[in-house]
Amino acid sequence: MKVKMISRNPDNYVRETKLQQHKMPRNYDPSLHPLEGPREYVRALNATKLDRVFAKPFVCNLSGHRDGVSCFGKHPKQLSTLATGAYDGEVRIWDLANRISSRNFVAHDGFVRGIAYTQNGGRIFTVGDDKTIKVWKAEAPEVGEDEVPVNTILSKFGLHGISHNRRDNKFATCGEVCAIWDERHNDPLKTLKWGVDTLHTISYNPVETSILACCASDRSIILYDQREAQPLRKVVLTMKSNKLAWNPMEAFNFTVANEDCNLYTFDTRKLQTPLKVHFDHVSAVTDVDYSPTGKEFVSASYDKTIRIYNAHHSHSRDIYHTKRMQHVVCVAWSLDNRYVFSGSDEMNVRMWKANASEKLGVIRPRERVNFNYQEALKQKYAAHPQIKRIARHRQVPRHVLNAQKKMRTVKEKEQVKEANVRKHTKKSKKVPYVSEKKKHVLKEEV
Amino acid sequence: MTKVTPKGRPKAKTPYKRYFDGQKDTETGDGDLKHVKVFSKNRQNFTGDFISMINKTKKPRPQKAPAKPTKEELEARPKKNPIPKEILDKYSRGEQVQPKGVKTRHFKEQQTRKEVYLEYATEQAARTELLLQETAGQLQADEGETTAEFRQSQIAENVDIQSSAKHFNLNMEFGPYRMRYTKNGRHLLLGGKRGHVAAFDWVTKRLHCEFNAMESVEDVQWLHVPTMYAVAQKSWVYFYDKKGTELHCIKRLNRVNRLDFLPYHFLLAAGNSAGYASWLDVSIGELVGNFNTGLGDIRMLRHNPRNGVLCIGGGRGVVSMWSPKVREPLAKLLCHSTAMSALAVEPKGQYLVTAGLDRAVKVWDIRMLVHDKPLTHFQLRLPANELDVSQRGMLALSQGTYLETYSDLLSGGGSGDGTRLPYIRQRCDAFVHGLRFCPYEDVLGVSTAKGFQSLLVPGSGEPNFDAMEDNPYETSKQRREHEVHALLEKIPPELITLDPQEITGVDAPTLQEKIDAKRKLFHLKAPRINMKSRHKMKGRGGTAKAARNKQIVKDAKRKEFIAEVREAKKNVIKQHTADEVGAKGKAKTKAPRSVLDRFKPKPPKKQKT
């Protein structure tokens, strides 16, 4: 007779001292882990609920400005530095790590219209309503010294925005014309003009660095090349675009923030129809900025909220608002992809987490593994109705809710009307179906 | 000596010699000097001669990196450590999803990419087989012996001391006993019909508590932790803790005969003598399901560990499967033509074993209920009154005082002989009332009318436990931690269905549902339209006009609906007839054609009328 029984040596299963970790022998045999599907589902449900429980996106409030915040300038090299300009001409440099304003000076008479850092972060360019471009050192002056600009350029034209080239030492301003400047010269290298309307925002392409895009007050978006003497192309929308941001990773795409509560993502190669129309805002969208990964962007709106969109989705992923935040004028996504800044009319700069439920601070490896697992579960079970409902639910301010209802009724009414018109028109005169994308683009000019 | 590089060749890597380079060259002499590698300072502190200094010449770089193998070559190459297919199958979660039916290219690619990860995960899981510490037990007979003739005392003599201590008898006097092991196999609960309840750690033989309930005890059951258990007493179910303190008296569960516990749902299932099946959520103390099954006195009740469905054996030879949220049985299985006597579900949830008064024991596949034949059918001399299946698929059955185990559920028989002798048999001193294999141990617990016996059945238990699920060596702190985690992922009772993987699948309509939908088309009624006319301030209105308008709109809507339905019906009929005609047409063309067919007379033309 040969006989053998399971006889476990407890030394292999019990820890010797209390200083050791408990021994956890594993056996991944699926038959020892029954009900895999339902258990995973419950875990996913819990992860989604926890996600909503921990969704506290507001990080801090940076107060100091004495008038509404008008524009942001991101430092290309330092994550903890942010420059903001205000309606009273004051520029503040913030130390974000310590949440204080490290430096402030009055740069212009009237509004500060734009701030741009040079590509190495050594200088700051500001433009204002007083038709001047001022160049400032990025470091604070010594104790006892006054804040004086390194250079002041008087422009012949009004200035509404500035953007610095990512690679070389050129920058562009917009206003009555689009002007390309060299850092070392006091005169523009080139001025580009198409039509008579004011250009109110300008942005350099981060990858194809000689391409620029402007938004004009005649509802058009104009593309320029700094090497060419003539503008490249122009597309006219039904309403004015307020701001424009290039996608930093797919640099042939850009998104504009429009007055008609929507954002439009365009492909430069095909301007007739936007790639995507991003809905959800209930008032004019004032600013837009892409995350450095190019997968998401944040938009600020006159409806006192900021929203975060996936670049390829029409509806927003998240909405941020506080009771005290008024009309949001400018917004920026930090270059480490973790924070979002918003500047609003009530003189405050706010810092938000880009991912509302993210845990700040040091994350231990086991915690990290758990977060990754939860993320995977949420994705796997995202389509289940209960999970979807919890993940999508957002509490929005009453005025937004009312405005949403109103917009919905208006839209429904229009749809009904269109259907009725179609029904009562002769079959020979067909009423065409126009897609939502094509409705908003009037024409493209070359 | 300067060579002129030919025009076609690419530029030499080394730049042309400059005037200062020449100086050096002449100093060092010949160009073919060997490169001397000087070691770091501490390595230079050697005591030997300088002669032994290593002169290392730079090795010439290999001219070309070996060409990268193509994809086909890579696939053809045998893998370094191949995993046997049967092990891979054990860890696999099913076949790959074919991207053929997936709609867009994007999702197709997503699916194929996902499959790569899944395959990798399966492989990694299969590789962990190497790390398992224990091997399963076994009992082998020598030449001329069979395992059936070994007595327990013989086995206990031949195994190690630790294992032989697992064989013991308890003689107790409080009548027929019922028994349960905990899920991790560490603790044992005994309940005597005449009120005796005892809980103890059977491995160390440490008694937790022992008391007499002073009432008849019908059944006992551990709850989710080994510190709490439920006892079905004469009228109600009571909860006790490890020390024997009464925690609750559940008056909503009355006259309960059988208890069972669903650990992942935290449900205590009970079947009572009036035929009610009840599920009590022990985490919130609520009955999530309580209804009359109409089966009469419930004496056989087991849950299926694979999906949490409750299998109840009835007097008419039918096993019905119940979920707490559905008042009808999910499935019914006619197993025996006579009354049933025992019922057991395999721990993997694959097979159901039933025994009837017709002295038959049948094994059914409960994943595929479409087969109306049992997988195996044993005929015994006496009807089996208790059944149980071990983790590794051993079957134990008792016929009165006589007890047999079979090494394999499907084929039966012991390992020594092919003539289907039992693996181990045992005659107990009293009638057997309860029979359970101990999880993760090679032990079979038998409770009889006179006490309890712990029998050694080598090879019955799973040797390697997963500490994240059940840990026989857990400390109290670990137990508490585990309890919290288990509570967090408590499965809601709504998810108890026959197919546990239903929730991960796509909610596609079945063929039956499609047919029903089509059939429904022919019995549709126009929906009732509730129109609310807009309140108009301007113009001449009046109730009569409003009512007329309303009627017009209603009629229009109704007409529209009827037209739609008619169209849909037409389509269905058209499709149906087209299918039939197509089938017929195909059958016609299917006749084999031969070359000589052209000499056949042509079919007569239809005459025009």
HADDOCK unambig.tbl for C-alpha pairs under 7 A between the chains (distance, minus, plus):
assign (segid A and resid 1 and name CA) (segid B and resid 140 and name CA) 5.77 0.50 0.50
assign (segid A and resid 1 and name CA) (segid B and resid 141 and name CA) 4.87 0.50 0.50
assign (segid A and resid 1 and name CA) (segid B and resid 142 and name CA) 5.46 0.50 0.50
assign (segid A and resid 2 and name CA) (segid B and resid 139 and name CA) 5.67 0.50 0.50
assign (segid A and resid 2 and name CA) (segid B and resid 140 and name CA) 4.91 0.50 0.50
assign (segid A and resid 2 and name CA) (segid B and resid 141 and name CA) 6.44 0.50 0.50
assign (segid A and resid 3 and name CA) (segid B and resid 138 and name CA) 5.69 0.50 0.50
assign (segid A and resid 3 and name CA) (segid B and resid 139 and name CA) 4.37 0.50 0.50
assign (segid A and resid 3 and name CA) (segid B and resid 140 and name CA) 6.25 0.50 0.50
assign (segid A and resid 3 and name CA) (segid B and resid 158 and name CA) 6.98 0.50 0.50
assign (segid A and resid 3 and name CA) (segid B and resid 159 and name CA) 6.69 0.50 0.50
assign (segid A and resid 4 and name CA) (segid B and resid 137 and name CA) 4.81 0.50 0.50
assign (segid A and resid 4 and name CA) (segid B and resid 138 and name CA) 5.12 0.50 0.50
assign (segid A and resid 4 and name CA) (segid B and resid 139 and name CA) 6.33 0.50 0.50
assign (segid A and resid 4 and name CA) (segid B and resid 159 and name CA) 6.60 0.50 0.50
assign (segid A and resid 4 and name CA) (segid B and resid 458 and name CA) 6.46 0.50 0.50
assign (segid A and resid 5 and name CA) (segid B and resid 137 and name CA) 4.20 0.50 0.50
assign (segid A and resid 5 and name CA) (segid B and resid 138 and name CA) 6.47 0.50 0.50
assign (segid A and resid 5 and name CA) (segid B and resid 163 and name CA) 6.78 0.50 0.50
assign (segid A and resid 5 and name CA) (segid B and resid 442 and name CA) 6.30 0.50 0.50
assign (segid A and resid 5 and name CA) (segid B and resid 458 and name CA) 5.16 0.50 0.50
assign (segid A and resid 5 and name CA) (segid B and resid 459 and name CA) 6.77 0.50 0.50
assign (segid A and resid 6 and name CA) (segid B and resid 136 and name CA) 6.26 0.50 0.50
assign (segid A and resid 6 and name CA) (segid B and resid 137 and name CA) 5.35 0.50 0.50
assign (segid A and resid 6 and name CA) (segid B and resid 441 and name CA) 6.29 0.50 0.50
assign (segid A and resid 6 and name CA) (segid B and resid 442 and name CA) 6.18 0.50 0.50
assign (segid A and resid 6 and name CA) (segid B and resid 463 and name CA) 6.15 0.50 0.50
assign (segid A and resid 7 and name CA) (segid B and resid 162 and name CA) 6.80 0.50 0.50
assign (segid A and resid 7 and name CA) (segid B and resid 163 and name CA) 6.15 0.50 0.50
assign (segid A and resid 13 and name CA) (segid B and resid 473 and name CA) 6.77 0.50 0.50
assign (segid A and resid 14 and name CA) (segid B and resid 473 and name CA) 6.72 0.50 0.50
assign (segid A and resid 24 and name CA) (segid B and resid 467 and name CA) 5.23 0.50 0.50
assign (segid A and resid 25 and name CA) (segid B and resid 466 and name CA) 5.86 0.50 0.50
assign (segid A and resid 25 and name CA) (segid B and resid 467 and name CA) 5.58 0.50 0.50
assign (segid A and resid 26 and name CA) (segid B and resid 465 and name CA) 6.85 0.50 0.50
assign (segid A and resid 26 and name CA) (segid B and resid 466 and name CA) 4.41 0.50 0.50
assign (segid A and resid 26 and name CA) (segid B and resid 467 and name CA) 5.98 0.50 0.50
assign (segid A and resid 27 and name CA) (segid B and resid 464 and name CA) 6.45 0.50 0.50
assign (segid A and resid 27 and name CA) (segid B and resid 465 and name CA) 6.16 0.50 0.50
assign (segid A and resid 27 and name CA) (segid B and resid 466 and name CA) 4.77 0.50 0.50
assign (segid A and resid 28 and name CA) (segid B and resid 125 and name CA) 6.16 0.50 0.50
assign (segid A and resid 29 and name CA) (segid B and resid 91 and name CA) 6.17 0.50 0.50
assign (segid A and resid 30 and name CA) (segid B and resid 91 and name CA) 6.20 0.50 0.50
assign (segid A and resid 31 and name CA) (segid B and resid 348 and name CA) 5.65 0.50 0.50
assign (segid A and resid 34 and name CA) (segid B and resid 305 and name CA) 6.94 0.50 0.50
assign (segid A and resid 34 and name CA) (segid B and resid 306 and name CA) 5.49 0.50 0.50
assign (segid A and resid 35 and name CA) (segid B and resid 306 and name CA) 6.10 0.50 0.50
assign (segid A and resid 35 and name CA) (segid B and resid 307 and name CA) 6.18 0.50 0.50
assign (segid A and resid 35 and name CA) (segid B and resid 500 and name CA) 6.03 0.50 0.50
assign (segid A and resid 37 and name CA) (segid B and resid 500 and name CA) 6.56 0.50 0.50
assign (segid A and resid 37 and name CA) (segid B and resid 501 and name CA) 5.29 0.50 0.50
assign (segid A and resid 37 and name CA) (segid B and resid 503 and name CA) 6.34 0.50 0.50
assign (segid A and resid 37 and name CA) (segid B and resid 504 and name CA) 5.98 0.50 0.50
assign (segid A and resid 38 and name CA) (segid B and resid 491 and name CA) 6.43 0.50 0.50
assign (segid A and resid 38 and name CA) (segid B and resid 495 and name CA) 6.84 0.50 0.50
assign (segid A and resid 38 and name CA) (segid B and resid 500 and name CA) 6.91 0.50 0.50
assign (segid A and resid 38 and name CA) (segid B and resid 503 and name CA) 6.58 0.50 0.50
assign (segid A and resid 39 and name CA) (segid B and resid 489 and name CA) 6.28 0.50 0.50
assign (segid A and resid 39 and name CA) (segid B and resid 491 and name CA) 6.22 0.50 0.50
assign (segid A and resid 42 and name CA) (segid B and resid 489 and name CA) 5.63 0.50 0.50
assign (segid A and resid 42 and name CA) (segid B and resid 491 and name CA) 6.33 0.50 0.50
assign (segid A and resid 43 and name CA) (segid B and resid 489 and name CA) 5.89 0.50 0.50
